[in-house]
Amino acid sequence: MQTDNRFLDDLARLATGAAGAVDALRHEVEGAARAFLDRRLADLDLVRREEFEAVKEMAARAREENEALAARLAALEKELSARRKSTGKKARSRPRKPATPKA
């Protein structure tokens, strides 16, 4: 809206300039706050989501493998026990020591 009053025109220009300055100041403060937070988060030595998910997946696979190995060990122990019972041999309480060569 154009008026003949120079005072109102100057006031409108001033308000427009102030709004632009406030907007620029807001962007500057946001940038400074973001940089500050980035530095602080880097100091905390946090792990990124992708790295966390990768380690979580590795742990799940290791747990599954551990469970499979435990089941396999139990089956082998059961088989060994059955073989010992059928041959009448007692189970050894201690593992056999390797023979040392005589010099």
C-alpha positions in Angstrom: 0.0 0.0 0.0 1.5 3.3 -1.1 0.8 6.4 0.9 1.8 10.0 0.5 3.0 10.1 4.1 6.8 9.8 4.1 6.9 8.9 7.8 4.7 5.8 7.3 6.7 4.8 4.2 9.9 5.0 6.2 8.3 3.2 9.1 7.2 0.3 6.8 10.7 0.1 5.3 12.2 0.0 8.8 9.8 -2.8 9.8 10.6 -4.8 6.7 14.4 -4.3 7.3 14.0 -5.3 11.0 12.1 -8.4 10.0 14.8 -9.4 7.6 17.5 -8.7 10.3 15.6 -10.8 12.8 15.3 -13.6 10.3 19.0 -13.5 9.6 19.8 -13.4 13.3 17.5 -16.5 13.8 19.5 -18.4 11.1 22.8 -17.3 12.7 21.7 -18.4 16.2 20.4 -21.8 14.8 23.7 -22.4 13.0 25.8 -21.5 16.1 23.6 -23.7 18.3 23.9 -26.6 15.8 27.7 -26.3 15.7 27.8 -26.1 19.5 25.7 -29.3 19.8 27.7 -31.1 17.2 30.9 -30.4 19.0 29.4 -31.5 22.4 28.0 -34.7 20.9 31.3 -35.5 19.3 33.0 -35.1 22.7 30.5 -37.6 24.2 31.9 -40.4 21.8 28.4 -41.6 21.0 27.8 -44.4 18.5 25.8 -43.8 15.3 22.5 -45.8 14.8 24.0 -47.7 11.8 26.9 -48.9 13.9 24.6 -49.9 16.8 22.4 -51.9 14.5 25.4 -53.7 13.0 26.8 -54.7 16.4 23.3 -55.7 17.5 23.0 -58.0 14.4 26.4 -59.5 15.1 25.5 -60.2 18.8 22.2 -61.9 17.7 24.2 -64.1 15.2 26.8 -64.9 17.9 24.0 -65.9 20.3 22.3 -68.1 17.7 25.7 -69.8 17.0 26.4 -70.2 20.7 23.0 -71.9 21.2 23.6 -74.2 18.2 27.0 -75.1 19.5 25.6 -75.8 23.0 23.0 -78.1 21.5 25.6 -79.9 19.4 27.8 -80.3 22.5 24.9 -81.7 24.5 24.2 -84.2 21.7 27.8 -85.3 21.5 28.0 -85.7 25.3 24.8 -87.8 25.2 26.2 -89.9 22.4 29.5 -90.4 24.2 27.7 -91.3 27.4 25.6 -93.9 25.5 28.8 -95.4 23.9 30.5 -95.6 27.3 27.5 -97.4 28.8 27.4 -99.9 26.0 31.1 -100.7 26.4 31.0 -100.6 30.2 33.8 -98.0 30.5 33.7 -95.4 33.2 33.8 -91.7 32.3 37.1 -90.1 33.2 36.8 -87.3 35.7 40.1 -85.7 34.5 41.4 -85.4 31.0 44.4 -87.6 30.2 47.7 -85.8 30.4 49.8 -85.8 27.2 52.9 -88.1 27.3 56.1 -86.2 27.6 59.0 -87.4 25.5 62.0 -88.7 27.5 65.3 -87.1 26.5 
